[in-house]
């Protein structure tokens, strides 16, 4: 079960990629709330120290992947905001 959970923890944040691609193709992020995106990203940042110290590999993997990909989402949202 732990292997399945680890695979899911790595794959789940990959769903941010279609969002990034959609924003880039449309050249707009007007449908994404900046306060929402920054709020979620700040929460991820605040949770990350605890996740990095956790002995649970699934939680660590999910947090690393999510932090990287959601940082990309926030960056894309801010870049394409007109």
RAFEN-V846241 format. One record per residue. N is the residue number from 1. RES is the residue in one letter. PHI is phi in degrees with one decimal (* if undefined). PSI is psi in whole degrees, -180 to 180 (NA if undefined). Layout:
n;res;phi;psi
N;RES;PHI;PSI
N;RES;PHI;PSI
This chain:
n;res;phi;psi
1;X;*;-35
2;X;-65.4;-35
3;X;-66.1;-42
4;X;-63.4;-44
5;X;-63.2;-39
6;X;-64.5;-43
7;X;-61.5;-44
8;X;-64.1;-39
9;X;-63.9;-31
10;X;-81.3;-38
11;X;-77.5;-39
12;X;-53.0;-48
13;X;-66.2;-16
14;X;-64.5;-16
15;X;-68.8;-9
16;X;-73.3;-24
17;X;-61.3;-47
18;X;-59.1;-34
19;X;-64.4;-45
20;X;-61.8;-46
21;X;-61.7;-43
22;X;-61.9;-43
23;X;-63.1;-44
24;X;-65.4;-44
25;X;-62.2;-41
26;X;-81.9;-15
27;X;58.1;33
28;X;-155.7;145
29;X;-125.4;28
30;X;-61.1;-27
31;X;-83.6;-2
32;X;-106.7;126
33;X;-74.1;125
34;X;-64.1;-44
35;X;-60.2;-38
36;X;-63.5;-51
37;X;-60.4;-46
38;X;-67.9;-37
39;X;-63.2;-46
40;X;-64.2;-44
41;X;-63.0;-42
42;X;-63.5;-40
43;X;-62.5;-42
44;X;-59.7;-43
45;X;-62.2;-42
46;X;-69.9;-30
47;X;-80.4;-24
48;X;-60.8;-40
49;X;-58.3;-42
50;X;-67.2;-39
51;X;-66.2;-39
52;X;-66.4;-28
53;X;-88.8;-11
54;X;-67.3;142
55;X;-75.5;-11
56;X;-81.3;111
57;X;-63.0;-33
58;X;-65.9;-47
59;X;-63.5;-43
60;X;-62.5;-47
61;X;-62.3;-46
62;X;-60.2;-44
63;X;-65.7;-43
64;X;-61.9;-50
65;X;-61.7;-45
66;X;-66.9;-40
67;X;-63.7;-44
68;X;-63.6;-52
69;X;-73.4;-34
70;X;-74.4;-28
71;X;-62.1;-39
72;X;-64.6;-40
73;X;-62.5;-50
74;X;-61.7;-43
75;X;-60.0;-45
76;X;-64.6;-42
77;X;-60.3;-45
78;X;-69.4;-38
79;X;-66.6;-41
80;X;-94.5;11
81;X;-80.2;126
82;X;-107.7;NA
